[in-house]
Amino acid sequence: MKLAAEADGAVRGEAAVPGDKSCSHRALILGAMADGATRITGLLESEDVLATARAIASFGIAIDRDGDRAWTLRGGPWGSPPGPVDCGNSGTAARLLIGAIAGMEGRRATVTGDSSLRSRPMGRVTLPLERMGARFIGSDRLPLTVEGARLGGIAHRNEPPSAQVKSAILIAGLGTSAPVSVIEPVASRDHSEIMLGELGCDIMVDEGKAGRTITLGRSRKLQGCELAIGADPSSAAFPLLAAAIVPGSDVLVRGMLVNPLRTGFYEVLEEMGADIELTNERIVGGEILADVRIRHQALRACQVGAARIPAMVDEIPALAVACAFADGESLIEGLAELRVKESDRLGAIIAGLTACGVVAAVDGDSLRIFGRASVRGNASILTRGDHRIAMAFLVLGLAAQGPVEVDEAEMIGTSFPGFVDTMQRLGANIG
């Protein structure tokens, strides 16, 4: 299904943004490992997350959705699934489930996914787990068979920074009493640490000159509880980006996750001159939520160093579009990770910007964008099956001189079901 977007005035109003994708995956997997019932509200009901729910059920865990959009898991010991565990397009689901199974002695499962996920490397997860004593049958790509084992300890240095690698190690470590720690010279997303603590795990985070050290304590048994998930800042990036680049716009997102390790995109937007307002800050389930509002204001170019990328890695397509409308030359460094996302995301960004008349270039792992207030548009974008590329360039079309079309849009449902409806309700001409 193709979609197109074109300028048709300001976007204004309150955007309905679904629950955070990273937290949703973790809530399902950790809730399934906990004793007793875990009730989850605000769960993202996207294709990726529903694939995780189906995967959990294949291990014999009872999972139900009730009428008020809450999900309840009855956790406990996992069985071995009767067939391959299909994670769809979700790298988070695959890597975290690999960690969970690795620490369950006597369990065995084959983890697989769609063609895109089967092309993505798994070695960054399997190598440290093998050091702990985990056993795998297969290569660096899915499908991969995991044989649960009695694991030993590890002190893993998380370079390059990866929240998925860290989380897989910590989750595997729940099945052993041996010392388990992860050292992070550059901090990655800490949702796993926060949620493990909410579920009763003894977990320590120490900040030092060498970075953060996350250590599992003696008590590693999880107990079911209530988990509430805030609005996803990576999905909110698109309606809020529209507000930043479309003249006269004013968009509000309520209850957005504003974890400091997830707000890099918004911090850079503010440095670029965006009018951003946070109100009603509160802590829910160990995470910080707030209502976030952006009003249109002219943007200037930015300089983003590699150390800042982990806090905005999923928002780089949105940031690239913001830079296209900013005055001057922007430089974003440290983008190697984008080459092994759902697509070669860095290549897709360059191709899309160029098609829309924006001068942009890749220099190693850095991206240079020569922005200006007026962008031509009049382009058809090859999304390469990437949901964030599709959403980013549809938003670009809302502020461009001519319409922008994306070659497919079904995969937007992997992270932001209801994206088109949400944008249309704000007044966006997308269809």
JOSULNOR-V115551 format. One record per residue. RES is the residue in one letter. SS is DSSP state (H for helix, E for strand, C for the rest). PSI is psi in whole degrees, -180 to 180 (999 if undefined). OMEGA is omega in whole degrees, -180 to 180 (NA if undefined). Layout:
RES_SS_PSI_OMEGA, RES_SS_PSI_OMEGA
//
This chain:
M_C_123_175, K_C_152_173, L_E_152_177, A_E_153_178, A_E_143_175, E_E_159_-178, A_C_135_-180, D_C_41_179, G_C_-176_-174, A_C_156_168, V_C_132_-173, R_E_145_174, G_E_-167_-178, E_E_123_-178, A_C_129_176, A_C_106_-177, V_C_131_-177, P_C_174_-178, G_E_158_-176, D_C_132_-176, K_H_-48_-179, S_H_-46_-180, C_H_-34_-179, S_H_-46_177, H_H_-46_-176, R_H_-38_180, A_H_-41_180, L_H_-48_-176, I_H_-47_-179, L_H_-36_176, G_H_-37_179, A_H_-22_179, M_H_-11_-176, A_C_152_174, D_E_136_176, G_E_-166_-174, A_E_138_171, T_E_124_-180, R_E_126_-175, I_E_125_173, T_E_150_-180, G_C_11_-179, L_C_135_174, L_C_119_-180, E_C_62_179, S_C_172_180, E_H_-42_-180, D_H_-47_-176, V_H_-38_177, L_H_-31_174, A_H_-39_177, T_H_-41_179, A_H_-43_178, R_H_-39_179, A_H_-44_179, I_H_-44_-180, A_H_-31_-179, S_H_-17_176, F_C_5_177, G_C_13_180, I_C_130_178, A_E_130_-179, I_E_129_-175, D_E_148_174, R_E_128_179, D_C_-180_-170, G_C_-23_-177, D_C_32_175, R_C_30_173, A_E_150_179, W_E_139_179, T_E_130_176, L_E_143_173, R_E_94_-172, G_E_173_-180, G_C_-164_-179, P_C_138_179, W_C_146_170, G_C_179_174, S_C_128_-176, P_C_153_-178, P_C_-19_-179, G_C_-174_179, P_C_145_178, V_E_111_-174, D_E_114_-180, C_C_10_179, G_C_-124_-178, N_C_10_-170, S_C_107_174, G_H_-35_178, T_H_-48_180, A_H_-47_-176, A_H_-49_-174, R_H_-39_179, L_H_-37_177, L_H_-37_175, I_H_-43_178, G_H_-42_-179, A_H_-49_-178, I_H_-38_-177, A_H_-33_-177, G_C_7_-178, M_C_94_-177, E_C_132_178, G_C_-8_179, R_C_152_-179, R_E_135_179, A_E_148_174, T_E_120_-178, V_E_131_179, T_E_-172_-179, G_C_-167_180, D_C_-180_-174, S_H_-36_178, S_H_-46_-179, L_H_-35_179, R_H_-14_179, S_C_-6_-175, R_C_140_-175, P_C_143_179, M_C_-5_-174, G_H_-31_-179, R_H_-24_176, V_H_-46_-173, T_H_-32_-178, L_H_-50_177, P_H_-33_178, L_H_-36_175, E_H_-36_177, R_H_-28_177, M_H_-11_179, G_C_5_178, A_C_154_-179, R_E_135_-179, F_E_147_174, I_E_117_-178, G_C_-168_-177, S_C_-154_180, D_C_-2_-178, R_C_157_172, L_C_154_1, P_C_148_-176, L_E_129_178, T_E_129_-179, V_E_128_176, E_E_111_-178, G_C_144_-175, A_C_166_172, R_C_109_-171, L_C_156_170, G_C_-168_-177, G_C_179_179, I_E_150_167, A_E_97_-171, H_E_132_175, R_E_115_-170, N_C_75_179, E_C_131_-10, P_C_159_-174, P_C_132_178, S_C_117_177, A_H_-31_-180, Q_H_-43_178, V_H_-49_179, K_H_-46_-177, S_H_-41_179, A_H_-41_179, I_H_-46_-179, L_H_-41_180, I_H_-42_176, A_H_-36_-178, G_H_-14_176, L_C_-22_-177, G_C_9_179, T_C_158_174, S_C_0_-180, A_C_158_-180, P_C_130_179, V_E_125_178, S_E_155_176, V_E_127_-179, I_E_128_-177, E_E_101_173, P_C_-34_173, V_C_125_-174, A_C_137_170, S_C_175_-178, R_C_136_-174, D_C_24_-179, H_H_-36_-180, S_H_-44_179, E_H_-45_-179, I_H_-47_-176, M_H_-36_175, L_H_-42_178, G_H_-40_178, E_H_-32_-179, L_C_7_172, G_C_4_179, C_C_141_175, D_C_107_-176, I_E_134_-177, M_E_141_176, V_E_118_-179, D_E_129_177, E_E_127_179, G_E_-178_-179, K_C_-32_-179, A_C_-2_-180, G_E_-153_-178, R_E_140_173, T_E_122_180, I_E_124_-174, T_E_133_173, L_E_133_179, G_C_-163_-176, R_C_-42_-177, S_C_110_-175, R_C_12_-180, K_C_130_-178, L_C_144_179, Q_E_131_-179, G_C_150_-179, C_C_-175_175, E_E_130_178, L_E_124_177, A_E_133_-174, I_C_129_-180, G_C_169_179, A_E_142_-173, D_C_118_179, P_H_-25_178, S_H_-36_175, S_H_-41_179, A_H_-23_-179, A_H_-31_-174, F_H_-51_174, P_H_-33_179, L_H_-34_173, L_H_-43_179, A_H_-42_178, A_H_-35_-177, A_H_-28_-173, I_H_-14_-179, V_C_118_-177, P_C_138_177, G_C_2_-173, S_C_157_-179, D_E_108_-174, V_E_138_179, L_E_136_171, V_E_122_-179, R_E_147_173, G_E_35_-178, M_E_141_174, L_E_123_179, V_C_37_171, N_C_129_-176, P_C_-23_179, L_C_7_179, R_C_1_-172, T_C_17_-178, G_H_-42_180, F_H_-44_-177, Y_H_-34_177, E_H_-42_178, V_H_-42_177, L_H_-42_179, E_H_-41_177, E_H_-29_178, M_C_-4_177, G_C_5_180, A_C_145_178, D_E_97_-176, I_E_134_180, E_E_129_175, L_E_131_177, T_E_166_174, N_E_45_178, E_E_138_179, R_E_163_178, I_E_126_179, V_E_119_180, G_C_33_180, G_C_-8_-179, E_E_152_178, I_E_127_176, L_E_155_177, A_E_162_171, D_E_127_-173, V_E_129_-178, R_E_135_175, I_E_131_173, R_E_146_-177, H_C_140_175, Q_C_146_-179, A_C_140_-177, L_C_151_174, R_E_164_-177, A_C_161_-179, C_C_161_173, Q_E_116_-175, V_E_117_179, G_C_162_-176, A_H_-33_-177, A_H_-19_-178, R_H_-11_-173, I_H_-41_-179, P_H_-27_-179, A_H_1_-179, M_C_20_-171, V_H_-37_-179, D_H_-13_-178, E_H_5_-178, I_H_-41_176, P_H_-41_178, A_H_-41_179, L_H_-39_179, A_H_-40_178, V_H_-42_176, A_H_-42_-180, C_H_-31_179, A_H_-30_-179, F_C_5_-179, A_C_153_-178, D_E_110_175, G_E_-173_-176, E_E_120_176, S_E_146_178, L_E_125_177, I_E_119_-175, E_C_164_172, G_C_44_-173, L_C_22_-179, A_H_-36_-177, E_H_-26_-177, L_H_-16_-180, R_H_-14_-178, V_H_34_172, K_C_-156_180, E_C_-24_174, S_C_-179_164, D_C_86_-171, R_H_-33_179, L_H_-44_177, G_H_-38_180, A_H_-36_178, I_H_-48_-179, I_H_-47_-179, A_H_-41_-179, G_H_-45_179, L_H_-44_-180, T_H_-43_179, A_H_-30_-179, C_C_5_177, G_C_13_180, V_C_132_177, V_E_120_-178, A_E_152_-178, A_E_151_174, V_E_133_176, D_E_94_-173, G_C_-118_177, D_C_20_180, S_E_152_-179, L_E_125_176, R_E_131_-179, I_E_126_-180, F_E_98_-171, G_E_163_174, R_C_164_-175, A_C_-28_-176, S_C_126_180, V_C_133_-172, R_C_-48_-173, G_C_-133_-179, N_C_55_-174, A_E_155_171, S_E_125_-171, I_E_131_172, L_C_111_-175, T_C_-18_-177, R_C_32_178, G_C_17_-174, D_C_118_-177, H_H_-39_-177, R_H_-32_174, I_H_-44_180, A_H_-49_-177, M_H_-40_-178, A_H_-45_-176, F_H_-24_170, L_H_-40_177, V_H_-40_177, L_H_-41_-179, G_H_-25_-179, L_C_-17_-178, A_C_-2_-176, A_C_167_179, Q_C_-34_-179, G_C_166_-176, P_C_156_176, V_E_129_-180, E_E_143_173, V_E_144_-171, D_C_-22_175, E_C_155_-175, A_C_-7_-177, E_H_-36_-174, M_H_-9_175, I_H_-29_179, G_H_-12_177, T_H_-25_-179, S_C_-30_-173, F_C_70_173, P_C_137_-177, G_C_9_-179, F_H_-49_-176, V_H_-45_179, D_H_-43_179, T_H_-46_-179, M_H_-40_179, Q_H_-38_179, R_H_-24_176, L_C_-6_-180, G_C_5_-178, A_C_140_177, N_E_83_179, I_E_131_178, G_C_999_NA
//
